[in-house]
Amino acid sequence: MRILLPFILLLVISGCGYTPSSKFAREVMGEKISTSISISAQDPENTVIIKDAVDEAIIEVFHASLRSRDESDTHLEISISNPTYSPLVYDKDGFIIGYKMRLNLNILRHHSGVSKRYSLNGTYDFSVSPNAVVTDQERFEAIKFSAAKAIRSFVAKVSAEGAAAKKKSESKE
């Protein structure tokens, strides 16, 4: 019975026309992607973290390869707003022990002569010791995780565009 149940589940999923969202995203983005990021004069270290997070997401989610701009199917221009920290949690003495980090990513996608702009938000909650200053390490991690959330939002939007395009092309046939 234990062997039969996964087989039946696999048969049902493959029979219903299930397509992973990464396939739709790959159809929109192409196989070769390039990225560039606007360096923030106020916070250049964060720019490097976000560039690495974007590149990592492209490889993992889109299953695409990073290329130079002239070799790519799609080019992504990325800029970030200054990250903001909001106090979330206070201890009994009134000291802040938890923050919410907010980050806004702006991505301009160039593909086949068409450009589309995306504005994405990412947040990350983290805790600190009472009466402590947010360290560089905590700040970098918060930015990295916030950027990763914003990138996942970008992937979802691109996947939805790919699914809509496929549905539209199937309805024309």
SVG drawing of the C-alpha trace seen along z (x, -y; Angstrom):
<svg xmlns="http://www.w3.org/2000/svg" viewBox="-10 -58 40 60">
<polyline fill="none" stroke="black" stroke-width="0.4" points="0.0,0.0 2.9,-2.4 4.4,-1.9 1.1,-2.2 0.0,-5.6 3.0,-7.6 2.6,-6.0 -1.1,-7.0 -0.3,-10.5 2.4,-10.9 0.0,-9.6 -2.7,-12.1 -0.3,-15.1 1.2,-14.3 -2.3,-13.5 -3.8,-16.9 -1.3,-18.9 0.7,-20.3 3.5,-22.6 6.0,-24.0 6.0,-27.8 9.7,-27.9 8.9,-26.6 6.6,-29.6 9.2,-32.0 11.9,-30.4 9.7,-30.9 9.4,-34.6 13.0,-35.2 14.8,-32.9 17.8,-30.6 20.5,-33.2 20.2,-36.2 22.4,-39.1 22.1,-41.4 23.4,-44.8 22.8,-46.7 22.9,-50.4 25.4,-51.0 24.0,-52.9 26.4,-55.7 25.0,-55.6 25.3,-51.9 27.6,-50.2 28.0,-47.0 24.3,-46.2 24.5,-46.5 26.9,-43.6 24.8,-41.4 21.7,-42.1 23.6,-41.4 24.7,-38.0 21.2,-37.2 19.7,-38.0 22.3,-36.0 21.7,-33.1 18.0,-33.2 18.4,-33.3 20.5,-30.1 18.3,-28.3 14.8,-29.4 15.0,-30.1 17.6,-27.3 19.2,-29.8 22.8,-30.7 24.3,-34.1 25.9,-35.7 27.2,-39.0 24.6,-41.5 25.4,-41.1 25.0,-37.3 21.8,-37.3 18.1,-36.8 17.0,-39.0 18.8,-41.7 17.7,-42.8 18.6,-46.3 18.2,-46.4 18.2,-49.3 17.4,-49.3 16.0,-51.9 17.6,-52.6 16.7,-49.8 14.5,-50.9 14.3,-49.5 11.2,-49.7 11.1,-48.6 8.8,-45.7 9.2,-44.3 10.1,-46.0 11.2,-44.3 9.7,-45.0 12.1,-47.9 11.2,-49.6 14.3,-48.5 13.9,-47.5 14.6,-43.7 13.1,-43.2 13.2,-45.0 11.5,-44.7 13.7,-45.4 12.0,-46.7 13.7,-46.8 12.3,-48.0 13.8,-46.5 13.2,-48.0 13.8,-45.7 13.7,-46.8 13.5,-43.7 14.6,-44.0 13.6,-41.1 13.1,-41.0 13.1,-44.8 10.4,-45.2 11.1,-46.6 8.9,-46.1 9.4,-47.6 8.7,-45.8 8.7,-47.3 9.0,-44.7 9.1,-44.7 10.9,-42.4 10.8,-42.3 12.6,-40.4 12.1,-40.4 15.0,-39.9 15.9,-40.2 18.7,-41.9 19.9,-42.0 18.2,-44.6 19.9,-48.1 22.1,-46.9 23.0,-48.5 22.2,-46.6 25.6,-45.1 26.8,-45.1 26.4,-41.3 22.7,-41.5 22.2,-44.3 23.7,-42.3 21.7,-39.2 18.5,-41.3 19.2,-42.8 20.0,-39.5 16.8,-37.8 14.7,-40.9 16.2,-40.9 15.6,-37.2 11.9,-37.7 11.6,-40.5 13.2,-38.3 10.8,-35.5 8.0,-38.0 9.6,-38.9 9.8,-35.2 6.1,-34.8 5.1,-37.8 7.2,-36.6 5.8,-33.0 2.2,-34.5 3.0,-36.4 4.3,-33.2 1.2,-31.2 -1.1,-34.0 0.8,-34.1 0.6,-30.3 -3.2,-30.3 -3.7,-33.2 -1.8,-31.3 -3.7,-28.1 -7.1,-29.9 -6.1,-31.2 -5.5,-27.7"/>
</svg>
